[in-house]
Amino acid sequence: GTTIAPWQLFFQQSNVIDKRITTRWLKYEFADTAIGAVLTTAGAGALMVATAFAFSHSGLAGQFGSGLTVAEGLSRRVGVGRPGR
C-alpha cells in the first residue's frame, strides 16, 4: 500500500522555497496539493477496482504474496502485451 512518508513533507516545503512562493500564492499551492492527492487516490482506486474485476471469479483471489505474482496472474488472466502490434 501507499503511505505518507516524511520525505514528502520536506519535498513539498523545498518546492515552495525553490519556486520562491510568497504567502499570496499559498492558496494555489494548497489547491495543487489537494488536486494531486485526489487524482492519486482516484487512480489507486481505479487500479484496485480493475484488479478485483480481473480476479473476482478466477480462483486466484487471495493467492498473491508479491507484486510479481500479481503481474503473473494478470498476464494469465488478461494476456501479455506485445510490442509493435
Sequence and secondary structure as in RCSB ss.txt:
>XXXX:A:sequence
GTTIAPWQLFFQQSNVIDKRITTRWLKYEFADTAIGAVLTTAGAGALMVATAFAFSHSGLAGQFGSGLTVAEGLS
RRVGVGRPGR
>XXXX:A:secstr
     HHHHHHHHHHHHHTT  GGGHHHHHHHHHHHHHHHHHHHHHHHHHHHHHHTTSS TT   SHHHHHHHHH
HHH    TT 
